[in-house]
Amino acid sequence: MFRVGLVGLGYWGPNLARVLANNERCDFSACCDLDPRKLSKITRQYPSLKGYRDYDELLKSDIDAVFIATNIGTHYELAKHALMRGKHVFVEKPLADSSSKAAELTKIGHFARRTLMTGHTFIYSPPVVKVKELIDSGSLGDLRYISFSRVNLGLYQKDVDVIWDLAVHDLSILLYWLGESPIQAWSFGRACIDTKRDVAFLWFRFPSGVIASCEVSWLAPQKMRRTCIIGSDKMVVYDDLDPGEKVKLFERGVNLAAPSDFGEFQLTYRMGDVISPNLANVEPLAVEIDHFLKCIETGEAPVTNGEFGTDVVRAIEIAIEGAQAESLAVVNAA
Ligand SMILES: NC(=O)c1ccc[n+]([C@@H]2O[C@H](COP(=O)([O-])OP(=O)(O)OC[C@H]3O[C@@H](n4cnc5c(N)ncnc54)[C@H](O)[C@@H]3O)[C@@H](O)[C@H]2O)c1
């Protein structure tokens, strides 16, 4: 059984701790945080854990793998040290704060022959997997466009803007569904309250012709986690906040009939059934962590491996900076 440690016990880390404590593939034996209060809170909750304030001491211990749930700017250094010490590494999303750092971590992981995985939790959630199945099976027909809305009031982050906090989720889902990376990207953002963008709109175009938009905001009156996937035959609405029917498949569309004479083109609207597929009732975070541990056991590559994590970061970068030559333009209004 693998011995695992966890670094970063802020907002998200305790969720990883809860799932790790319940996973039978691993022995969750150590945790680490710079903040002694956060450390003692977790060690009180899980008394068998050994607590460290110094990350190097955690790495010197006998753990085989480390879970990194610290602030994004620290991911690269912490993951690199762990891989170089021969640990398997799970890094919370995004893998790093630049694609060059993410690519370097991926390379080090291969060189060290250690499993490196990015914590893109949504990729392990039943609704996202169900939509992938619908796309891959051709049920939707040719994909036309995808639009994401991920907005709420807060949580404002200290170290990153709303794109690096929220759009990372949408990009991971988008790249997973489409299996391709964008060739054009564009974004507008605005810092309304403080100095970091708290609202942003991102647009992408993919080699297949699919276009996509992401609306992300910490400054919205209501929480929304809604995605529309539009195909030539069917359409899907994925609402992650819907308690019972997160995925709805609409047998709807528009047909354009060629004119039989010199008259006008005829549009006909298809208004068929709405189907809500049955989804497994599992916790995505538990599936994700189990996948990582299983990949260590078998040596297979995780679905959200280093390459996948790097592609997500690169897509974010081209939307922000227009870093790719094909990018149309980038305007970051502050
Ligand atoms: N997968 C998801 O759905 C999801 C959800 C929320 C957050 N996250 C990710 O989790 C990560 C952490 O986010 P958060 O909101 O919990 O941040 P946070 O600021 O609340 O917590 C970070 C913790 O890391 C500790 N830390 C930082 N550097 C350290 C170091 N060198 N050694 C030891 N401890 C250190 C800090 O003291 C703090 O307690 C981010 O990458 C974020 O994107 C993922």
The ligand as an ORCA input file, in Angstrom:
! r2SCAN-3c Opt
* xyz 0 1
  N     -10.109     20.759     -8.087
  C     -10.928     21.694     -7.635
  O     -12.139     21.662     -7.855
  C     -10.343     22.813     -6.832
  C     -11.190     23.628     -6.050
  C     -10.601     24.644     -5.313
  C      -9.235     24.857     -5.364
  N      -8.456     24.043     -6.141
  C      -7.011     24.251     -6.221
  O      -6.417     23.915     -4.977
  C      -5.222     24.684     -4.783
  C      -5.283     25.394     -3.434
  O      -6.363     26.315     -3.447
  P      -6.989     26.856     -2.071
  O      -8.171     27.666     -2.461
  O      -7.125     25.735     -1.096
  O      -5.810     27.834     -1.568
  P      -5.578     28.357     -0.065
  O      -4.814     29.631     -0.203
  O      -6.857     28.372      0.698
  O      -4.651     27.243      0.597
  C      -3.320     27.039      0.228
  C      -2.571     26.473      1.419
  O      -1.251     26.110      0.984
  C      -0.341     26.459      2.039
  N       1.005     26.594      1.442
  C       1.400     27.451      0.474
  N       2.709     27.271      0.181
  C       3.145     26.266      0.989
  C       4.406     25.613      1.155
  N       5.479     25.960      0.427
  N       4.494     24.619      2.060
  C       3.411     24.258      2.807
  N       2.201     24.850      2.695
  C       2.057     25.836      1.788
  C      -0.884     27.770      2.595
  O      -0.407     28.008      3.897
  C      -2.387     27.498      2.560
  O      -2.850     26.923      3.760
  C      -5.150     25.643     -5.993
  O      -4.316     25.075     -6.959
  C      -6.578     25.674     -6.507
  O      -6.647     25.992     -7.888
  C      -8.994     23.024     -6.848
*
